[in-house]
Amino acid sequence: MDTNRRALLQGFTGAALLAPYLALERAMAAETAKAAPAATAMSNEDHMAAMSKVLGPGLWGQEQVAMLLYPKFTALDLVGPHYFFACMWGAKVHLVTTEKDLSPVMSDLGLAISPTMTMADAPKDLDVLFIPGGTEGTLSVMGRTDTIGWVKDRASRAKHITSVCTGSMVLAKAGLLKGKRATSHWVTRETLADFGATPVNERVVKDGNILTGAGVSSGLDFGLALVEMLRGKPYAQSLMLQAEYHPQPPFPGGTLATTPGDVGQMMDDMFKPVAAMFKAMATG
């Protein structure tokens, strides 16, 4: 790999995929350059050729991805998908704040994420519009006409309209899920029907250009599903291996059907008021 190509790849948002390779190359550069510079160059070129052969046209892209940040969002809803999106070579991933400046946006559990642009500055034509979920923060943003208006506008031209967890409630409030199959966190999934959608009890649900993920951890499944749609299965499998995403929970659970009855009932009772607040947004 020559200097110009290395600089080009390091400049891409998705260069995280290449980072281990570049680090190894730098560590070996001095010795290998002295010993066999021609052979080294050939090896690097061969590696790129092998990647092109496996990944095909999915190797490069120019997707414009907007991920909405609003106060008290759930960080993992966003961070999981962001990892996979930002590892796509050439993709431009924008963290778009609902606020007036680029101050860090605090999640519901106190993790602050720095936005890269405001809603006003975000690209008007998007390949991917993404909305994370939350509870109090999501309910608040559903009541903001500026944010809902922005979501409607960008969705009108976006190739993929997406969400994880209660982010689908924001899409629903914007009128984007009427007549669509969709999912959400188990607490709010059935509430989708109040907005004219068809609730589906699955981790990831696709209906036309709408792709929704269920609660929090499903963002990883969702992210891989969208990468496959954008770049092809081999690229998604490459990122899946890079992330070593091979979940093995320490015990059964994670859904009402697989959680012990007493635990599930306790959690269901605790979240009933939250579900009622989201339901009220359908007529509010």
HULINNOR-V328330 format. One record per backbone hydrogen bond with DSSP energy under -1.0 kcal/mol. CO is the residue of the C=O (numbers start at 1). NH is the residue of the N-H. If there is no record, write none. Layout:
CO,NH
CO,NH
This chain:
2,6
3,7
4,8
5,9
6,10
7,11
9,12
12,15
14,17
15,18
18,22
19,23
20,24
21,25
22,26
23,27
24,28
25,29
28,32
29,33
30,34
31,35
32,36
36,40
37,41
38,42
39,43
40,44
41,45
42,46
43,47
44,48
45,49
46,50
47,51
48,52
49,53
50,54
51,55
52,56
55,58
56,59
63,92
64,127
64,128
65,94
66,130
67,96
69,98
70,73
73,108
75,78
75,79
76,80
78,82
79,83
80,84
81,85
82,86
85,88
88,91
92,65
94,67
95,116
95,117
96,69
105,113
106,72
107,110
111,107
113,105
117,97
126,159
127,160
128,66
129,162
130,68
131,164
133,74
135,139
136,140
137,141
138,142
140,143
141,144
144,148
145,149
146,150
147,151
148,152
149,153
150,154
151,155
152,156
154,157
154,158
160,129
161,211
162,131
163,213
164,167
165,168
166,169
167,171
168,172
169,173
170,174
171,176
172,175
177,180
180,198
182,200
185,188
185,189
189,192
190,193
191,194
192,195
192,197
193,196
196,179
198,182
200,202
203,214
205,212
207,210
209,161
210,207
211,163
212,205
214,165
215,218
216,219
217,220
218,222
219,223
220,224
221,225
222,226
223,227
224,228
225,229
226,230
227,231
228,232
232,236
233,237
234,238
235,239
236,240
237,241
238,242
239,243
240,245
244,246
255,259
260,264
261,265
262,266
263,267
264,268
265,269
266,270
267,271
271,275
272,276
273,277
274,278
275,279
276,280
279,282
280,283
280,284
